[in-house]
Amino acid sequence: MKTKTKRLPHNAVVDPKKLKRLPRGSFLAQTAETQPRNTKVRISILIDLDVLNYFKVKAAKAGALAYQTQINQVLRGHMEGEQPVDANTLAQDDRFIRAVAKRVNQLSSKQPKRAVHAKRT
């Protein structure tokens, strides 16, 4: 598809007084602006309709952030471990269960063995 661009006629005269001079380097991005945290990337993603509707309803409220921003915040929170821990989710997580079992074994091996005294009657 061919795009149309505005071009000056071949014989047009440009008045340099009308052009604004920019300070040197003003077009360069600042260092903080180029960090991955501040760089937005356009993607195409498939999510469940009810998830999308949930964020769009929240975004429709006065003063709310855009739904894309809210989704990004939830993903960042999960990535950075800020999500609240749900006990039911942990109980179903095999890695968590193995880690707990390993820690229990470590703690039980460090404690001195207690002598079991049999009751005499």
N, C-alpha and C positions, 0 to 999 in steps of 0.2 A: 504494500500500500504506500503510495507516494504522499508525503506530507507537504503542505504548503508553508513556506516561510516568507515572512515579509522581507523584501529586499529593496534597497534603494535603487532608483534608476541609475543606469550607467553614468549619466551626465550630472547626477545630483552633487551638490556641494554641501559638505558638512561644516558647520560653523564650530570650530574648536572651543569657542567661548561658552557654548551651550553644554559642553561635555563636563561632567563633574570629575575631578581628579580624586582618586581614592588614596589614602595613605598606604605606603608600601607594606605588604603583608596583611592588609586588612581582610583579604578574602580567605586567608588560611584559618582553619579551625583551631581553636584553643586545645591544649593537650587534654584537659579534662573532658572535652566534648567528644573525643575520639576513643574513650575507654569503652570496652564492651558493654558495660552497664548503661552507658548513655547512647549507644548506637542502636537505633531501631531498624529492624529488618522486616520487609514485607514478605509474608509467607501465605500459603494456602493450606488450611488445616480443616479436617473434618471432625466436628464435635457433635455430641448428641443435641437434638433440638431443645430438649428441656434444660440442658446446661446453658445453651445460648440464651433462651428466654429468661432464665433466672438472672443472668447478668444484665440483660437488656431492661428488665423490670427495675433492677437496682439502679441502673444508669438513668432511668426516666425520672427518678426523684430529684427534687430541686437541690442543686448544689452538689450532686453526685458526680463522680468521675465517669468518663466514657467507659463503656463496657469492655473495650479492648484493654484499657489501662487496668481495670479491675481484674481481668483475667491474668494479665501480666503480673500484678501484685500477688495474686494467689500462687502462681507458678514460682515466683521468686521466693515467696515465703516457704514454700515446700522445698525448693532447692537449697535454701539457706538453713533449713531445719527449724523454722519458726512456727511451723504448724503445730497445733496442740496435739498431744499424744493421746490417742484413744486406746483404752485398755483392751477392747474387743479386737481391734486391729492388730495390736501387739500379740495377743493370744493366738492369732492365726498365722503369725509370721514365723516360719521355721528358723530363719536366721536369728531372730530375737530369742527364741526358745533355746537354740543351741548355745548362744552366748550366755544366757542365764545359767544353763546347766554347767557350762565350763566354769563360770564364776563361782557357783556353789561348790563344785569340786575343788577349786583352788582354796576357797575359804575353809572347807572342811578338812583339807589336808594340812593346813597351817595350825589348826587347833589341836592341842594335846589330846590324846586318846584318854577317855575317862574309864577308869576301872569299874567294871560292873560287879557289884557286890550282891551275891545271892542271899536272900533272906533265909535265915535258918529258923525253923519253927520247932 
